[in-house]
Amino acid sequence: MPEKNSTLGFWEKNNKSILVALGAVILLTGGYFIYKYWFKIPENQKAVEAIAKAQQYFATDSLQKALNGDGQSAGFLKVISKYGSTPSGNLAKLYAGQTYLQLGDFNNAVKYLNDFNANGSAQTQAFVYGLLGDAYSELKKNDEAIDNYKKAATTFDKNAALSSEYLYRAASLYEVMGKNKEAVELFKELKDKFPKTERGFTADKYLGRLGATE
């Protein structure tokens, strides 16, 4: 009996705080499942459908329609605005960045490429670094361009063709900046790491141009 009274006393003193805590747990768990199954999945499906037409326009170089839509279907910018938290909304940021790069709007290219999340995909991240390198290069921000080209060359070096190209671009920018020592180091790295690529085959030519033939 004392045990029962003790239990009742506990509930009488603490029932409000316990119910509040339980209610919070119920709301959190219930809210999670409601969000996931009633909102999140349908939202992502809508995003997948919305981005499809924009991707088609991008593939056919209809870049303005890819960005802004055609009046009936959404472009990448609308997909980002409405579905930015979904995987498709995130992908739209990558497409928007690349589209702006092709249109020559390099500041917006940098903005959207930096907003994109590669979610741990080294191959995708390397590609994004390369695009950022191109955008910064066009903006004459050579230090930022070189930094991104170097990252692009090393983040996923299993793709020798792309990695060697980005290493070449970084080395070439150093040369343009008059930093020949740094350029030579990267051209040598290009020759050593990627000898079977197109850029690797011609590395000696770049080194010779800098007076660094062995």
C-alpha positions as CSV (number, residue, x, y, z in Angstrom):
1,M,0.0,0.0,0.0
2,P,2.7,2.6,0.8
3,E,4.1,1.8,-2.7
4,K,0.8,2.7,-4.3
5,N,0.4,5.9,-2.3
6,S,3.9,6.9,-3.2
7,T,3.1,6.3,-6.9
8,L,-0.1,8.3,-6.7
9,G,1.7,11.1,-4.9
10,F,4.3,11.2,-7.7
11,W,1.6,11.6,-10.3
12,E,-0.2,14.2,-8.4
13,K,2.9,16.3,-8.0
14,N,4.3,15.7,-11.5
15,N,1.4,15.0,-13.8
16,K,1.6,18.3,-15.7
17,S,5.3,18.1,-16.4
18,I,5.0,14.4,-17.4
19,L,2.1,15.0,-19.7
20,V,3.9,17.9,-21.3
21,A,7.0,15.8,-21.9
22,L,4.9,12.9,-23.2
23,G,3.0,15.2,-25.4
24,A,6.2,16.7,-26.8
25,V,7.4,13.2,-27.6
26,I,4.1,12.3,-29.3
27,L,4.1,15.5,-31.3
28,L,7.7,15.1,-32.3
29,T,7.4,11.4,-33.4
30,G,4.0,12.0,-34.9
31,G,5.1,15.2,-36.6
32,Y,8.1,13.4,-38.0
33,F,6.0,10.7,-39.6
34,I,3.4,13.1,-40.8
35,Y,6.2,15.2,-42.4
36,K,7.9,12.3,-43.9
37,Y,5.0,10.4,-45.3
38,W,2.3,13.1,-45.9
39,F,4.6,16.0,-46.9
40,K,8.2,15.2,-47.7
41,I,7.7,12.3,-50.1
42,P,4.9,14.0,-52.1
43,E,6.9,17.3,-52.1
44,N,9.9,15.5,-53.6
45,Q,7.8,13.8,-56.2
46,K,6.4,17.2,-57.3
47,A,10.0,18.5,-57.4
48,V,11.1,15.6,-59.6
49,E,8.2,16.3,-62.0
50,A,8.9,20.1,-61.9
51,I,12.6,19.8,-62.8
52,A,12.2,17.4,-65.7
53,K,11.2,20.0,-68.3
54,A,13.9,22.3,-67.2
55,Q,16.5,19.5,-67.7
56,Q,15.1,19.0,-71.2
57,Y,15.6,22.6,-72.0
58,F,19.1,22.5,-70.6
59,A,20.0,19.5,-72.7
60,T,18.9,21.4,-75.9
61,D,20.7,24.6,-74.9
62,S,17.5,26.5,-74.3
63,L,19.1,28.1,-71.3
64,Q,16.8,30.9,-70.5
65,K,13.8,28.5,-70.5
66,A,15.8,26.1,-68.4
67,L,16.4,28.8,-65.8
68,N,13.1,30.6,-65.9
69,G,10.6,28.2,-67.3
70,D,8.3,28.6,-70.3
71,G,5.2,30.0,-68.7
72,Q,3.7,26.5,-68.1
73,S,6.5,24.5,-66.7
74,A,9.0,25.6,-64.0
75,G,12.6,26.5,-64.6
76,F,15.5,25.7,-62.3
77,L,15.0,28.9,-60.3
78,K,11.4,28.2,-59.5
79,V,12.3,24.6,-58.5
80,I,14.9,26.0,-56.1
81,S,12.4,28.5,-54.7
82,K,9.6,26.0,-54.1
83,Y,11.5,22.7,-53.5
84,G,14.9,23.8,-52.3
85,S,15.0,21.4,-49.4
86,T,14.4,18.3,-51.6
87,P,17.1,16.4,-53.6
88,S,15.6,17.7,-56.9
89,G,15.7,21.3,-55.5
90,N,19.4,20.7,-54.5
91,L,20.1,19.4,-58.0
92,A,18.5,22.4,-59.6
93,K,21.1,24.5,-57.9
94,L,23.9,22.7,-59.7
95,Y,22.0,23.0,-63.0
96,A,21.4,26.7,-62.4
97,G,25.0,27.3,-61.6
98,Q,26.2,25.6,-64.8
99,T,23.5,27.4,-66.8
100,Y,24.6,30.8,-65.5
101,L,28.2,29.9,-66.3
102,Q,27.2,29.1,-69.9
103,L,25.2,32.4,-70.1
104,G,28.2,34.4,-68.9
105,D,26.7,35.4,-65.6
106,F,29.6,34.3,-63.5
107,N,28.6,35.8,-60.2
108,N,25.3,33.9,-60.2
109,A,27.2,30.8,-61.3
110,V,29.4,31.0,-58.2
111,K,26.3,31.7,-56.0
112,Y,24.4,28.6,-57.0
113,L,27.3,26.3,-57.3
114,N,28.4,27.2,-53.8
115,D,24.8,26.6,-52.6
116,F,24.8,23.1,-54.1
117,N,25.5,20.1,-51.7
118,A,27.2,17.1,-53.3
119,N,26.2,15.0,-50.3
120,G,29.4,13.1,-50.1
121,S,29.8,12.3,-53.8
122,A,33.5,12.9,-54.6
123,Q,32.9,12.7,-58.3
124,T,30.1,15.3,-58.2
125,Q,32.1,17.5,-55.9
126,A,35.1,17.4,-58.2
127,F,32.9,18.5,-61.1
128,V,31.5,21.4,-59.0
129,Y,35.0,22.5,-58.1
130,G,35.9,22.6,-61.7
131,L,32.9,24.7,-62.6
132,L,33.7,27.1,-59.8
133,G,37.3,27.3,-61.1
134,D,35.9,28.3,-64.5
135,A,33.6,30.9,-63.0
136,Y,36.3,32.5,-60.8
137,S,38.7,32.5,-63.7
138,E,36.2,34.4,-65.8
139,L,35.8,36.9,-63.0
140,K,39.6,37.3,-62.9
141,K,39.7,36.0,-59.4
142,N,42.7,33.8,-60.2
143,D,43.6,32.7,-56.7
144,E,40.1,31.4,-56.1
145,A,40.1,29.8,-59.5
146,I,43.4,28.0,-58.9
147,D,42.2,26.8,-55.5
148,N,39.1,25.2,-57.0
149,Y,41.0,23.7,-59.9
150,K,43.4,22.1,-57.5
151,K,40.5,20.7,-55.5
152,A,38.9,19.5,-58.7
153,A,42.1,17.7,-59.7
154,T,42.5,15.8,-56.4
155,T,38.9,15.2,-55.1
156,F,38.2,12.4,-57.6
157,D,41.5,11.6,-59.4
158,K,40.1,8.3,-60.7
159,N,38.8,10.3,-63.6
160,A,42.2,11.0,-65.0
161,A,41.0,13.0,-68.0
162,L,39.1,15.5,-66.0
163,S,41.7,15.7,-63.2
164,S,44.5,16.3,-65.6
165,E,42.5,19.0,-67.3
166,Y,41.9,20.8,-64.1
167,L,45.5,20.5,-63.1
168,Y,46.5,21.9,-66.4
169,R,44.1,24.9,-65.9
170,A,45.6,25.6,-62.5
171,A,49.1,25.5,-63.8
172,S,48.2,27.7,-66.8
173,L,46.7,30.3,-64.5
174,Y,49.9,30.3,-62.4
175,E,51.8,31.0,-65.7
176,V,49.5,33.8,-66.6
177,M,50.0,35.3,-63.2
178,G,53.8,35.1,-63.7
179,K,54.2,32.5,-60.9
180,N,56.4,30.3,-63.0
181,K,57.8,28.3,-60.1
182,E,54.3,27.2,-59.1
183,A,53.3,26.6,-62.7
184,V,56.3,24.3,-63.2
185,E,55.5,22.3,-60.1
186,L,52.0,21.7,-61.3
187,F,53.0,20.8,-64.8
188,K,55.5,18.3,-63.4
189,E,52.7,16.9,-61.2
190,L,50.5,16.6,-64.3
191,K,53.3,14.7,-66.1
192,D,53.9,12.4,-63.2
193,K,50.3,11.6,-62.1
194,F,48.5,11.5,-65.5
195,P,51.1,10.5,-68.1
196,K,48.6,8.7,-70.3
197,T,46.1,11.6,-70.6
198,E,46.1,14.2,-73.4
199,R,47.4,16.9,-71.1
200,G,50.0,14.5,-69.6
201,F,51.4,13.6,-73.0
202,T,52.0,17.3,-73.8
203,A,53.3,18.3,-70.3
204,D,56.9,18.5,-71.6
205,K,55.8,21.2,-74.0
206,Y,54.4,23.3,-71.2
207,L,57.6,22.7,-69.2
208,G,59.7,23.6,-72.1
209,R,57.8,26.8,-72.6
210,L,58.9,27.7,-69.0
211,G,62.4,26.6,-69.5
212,A,62.0,23.6,-67.2
213,T,62.8,20.6,-69.4
214,E,64.7,17.8,-67.7
